[in-house]
């Protein structure tokens, strides 16, 4: 990866330039049987569209706080990188009442209504599907995002030293996210391009975000992100590790 990368969005741009076709995020939901695989190019396309939605559709500006009430999911990873692209603060499991924008999954809609700003709802259905009935007071991400552009340019350059992420009560700048992800990658078994980490950790801690997104991105590796991994037996897990060519695990 490029040593000059200072934000997670920079890491994604470098990954796109290096090898757009390689897998970046492979997602499993062991409660529904869903599997989704996103190449670097496909993931970056979703990030660009979501960043354009944030900047143009939701009028987000650098420094705004976006509460992400979302589980470990490939669409959550997209939102984290879109926030980095715009320069807004991704507040994972943050307090909606203190946020400028809230992004909610289907299980946290009631709590999300405490946000007085823009509210976005994700159905988290397979293939990025929409809600059968849009939740009252929310825009449906799956309805809104397709119309936005495939390329993104921030109106204001993102400052890597400004706050970018809040998780479990700790604040990180974009530069700190990149530096820490690089520093901690070897302990996760990520040794560089070709490394493939299976993570069953939730996204509500730094460790979960690092294993489930940032460290693989920072090292040119990829992640097999598993939600509800506790529902998978050991034999089935061993088969997944083999079939997905996993080189390390975080559980």
N, C-alpha and C positions, 0 to 999 in steps of 0.2 A: 504494500500500500504506500501511498505518497506520504513522505515524512512531514510535508507542509500542511497536511490536513489538520484543521483546528476545531471543527465541529462535526457532529454525526452526519450532517448533510454533505460536508466535504468528503467524508468517508464513502458515502454512497456514490457521489460523482466519480471518485477514483475507481470504485468497483465497476461502475458502468463503463468507464473508459478501458479498463483492463480486460474484462471478459463479460459482456452483457448476457451471454447465453447460459452461463452456469447457474445452477440452483443457488438461491440465497436463503429462502425460508420455505421449509416443508412443514405443513401444519396438519396435525391430527387432533380430532376430538373423539375421545374414546367413549363418550356418552351417546354420540350420534352416528359414529362410523365415518365421519367426514375425513377426507384427505385432500389437501390442496397444496400444489407445488408452484412456487413463484420463482422464476428466474430473476436475475438482477434487473434485466430490462423491464419485465412485467411489474416487479415491485416498484421500481423507480417511476414507472408510468402512473401507478396508483398514488405514489407520494406526490408527484407533480400535480395531478388532478386535485388531490386533497389540499395541498398547499394553496392552489388557486382558489379553491372553495373557501379556505380560511381567509385569505387576503382580500379577495373580491366579493365573495358571497356573504361572508360574515364580518367583513371590515376589521379583521384582526390586525393589530399593529405590534411591532417589537415591544416587548415588556408586558403585554397583556398576559393574563393567566388563564390557561385552559385546563379545567378539571376533567381528567380522563377517568370516568367510572366504567372501566372495561377490564375484562379478564385477560390472561395470556392468550393472545389470538393474533393471527396474521394481520387483521385489520387494525389492531392496537399498535402493532409494530409500524404500520403505515402512518398512523396518526403521530406517533413519536417522531418519526423522521420528517413529517410535514411540519410539525411545530418547530423543529430545528431549522427547517428551510426558511420559514417566515421570520423566526426570531422571537416567537412567543414562548412562554414558560409552560412546559407540560407538567401539570401537577397531578401525579398519578394517585388515584383514590383521594383526590383533594376535596376540600369542602366546597360544595357548589355555591353556597351563599357568598363565598369570598372570591369567586371566579368571574371573569368577564364573559366566558363561554363555557358551557358544559357539554361534554360528549358522553352519552350514556348507552350502555347495553340494555337489553330488554328487562333485566332483573333489578335495575336501579333507577327506573324512571321516576318513581315517587320522590326519592331523595333528590334527584336532579332538578326537580321543579323549584327548589329553593334558589336556583340561579336566576337573577333578574335580567341577565343578558340573553344572548342567543343560545338556543338549545338544539342539539343535534342528537338523533337517536339512531343506533345501529341495531338491526335485527340479529346480526351475527348468524345468518342463515348460510347454508352451503352456496358456493358460487357468488357470494356477496349479495344474496337476495334481499328484497325489500320486505317491509312489514305488510301483512295482508290488509291491515287497517292502520294508517299512520297514527301514532300516538298524539293525542291532543296537546298542543303547545310545543311540539317539536317538529323540526324538519327531518325527513327521512334521508339519511346519508346515501342510501342506495338509489334514491330517486334524484338527488341533487348532484352527486359527484360526476356522473357520466358526461354531463354537458360542459365540464370544465376542461381547459386545455391540457395537452400532453407534455407541455414544457412550462417550466416555472422560472421566473426571475423576481426576486424580492424588490419591492419599491425602495427599500432601505437596506444597505449591506448589513449582514448579521455580524454583530460583534461577538467573537468567541469568548470574551471575558465576561459577558453579561449572563445573568441567570438563564438557564435553559431547561432545567429539570428539577422537580421536587419529588422525592419518593421517601416514604417512611420518615417524614419530618426533616430530611436533609436536603439542602439546596446545592446544586452543581451548576457551574458554568459549562458551556459547550466544550471549552478546552479541557476542563476537568473530566468530563465524560470520556473524551477521546483518550486522554492520558491514562486515566485509571483503567479503561477497557484494555488498552495495550499492555499495561503493566501486569494486569491480573490474568491475561490470556494464557500464559504458560501453565499456571496452576490449574486451569480448567482443561488442560490437555490440548489446547489450540496451539499448534506449532507453525502455522502458516497456511498458505493456499492449499486446498485439498482437505484440510481438517474439517470434520463434520461432527458437531456436538449435538447430542440429543438432550433436551432440557424438559423436565417435567415440573420445573419450579414456577410458582405464580409470579405475576408481574408487579406485586405490591412491595417488593424490596429491591434494593440495588442489586443484590446477588441474582435475583430472578431476571431483572432487566439485562444485566451484564451477560449472563449465560444465554438468555433467550433472544438476544439481539446484538448488543453493542460489541461484545468481545469477538463473536464470529465476523461481524462486519469490519472490525478494526484490523483483523488479521488475514483477510481474504478467504476466510472459511465460510461455512454455512451452518444453519441450525435446523434441527428437526424439533419443532416446537410442539409439545404434547400437552393438551388440556385433558383433565380427568384421567391422567395416567394411572391413578390408583385402581382404575377399573380393568386394567390390563394385567393378565396373569404373567408370571415370570417366563413361561415358555413362549408366549406370544410376544413379550418384550424382546426376548433373545432373537426371535425371528425378525422383528422389526430392525433391531440393531444390525443384523446381517443383511437384510434386503436393502436398507437405506445406507449401507456402507458407513455406519457410524464409527468414529474413531475415539470418541470420549462421551461420557455421560455426566449430567448434573441432575440429581433427583432429590 
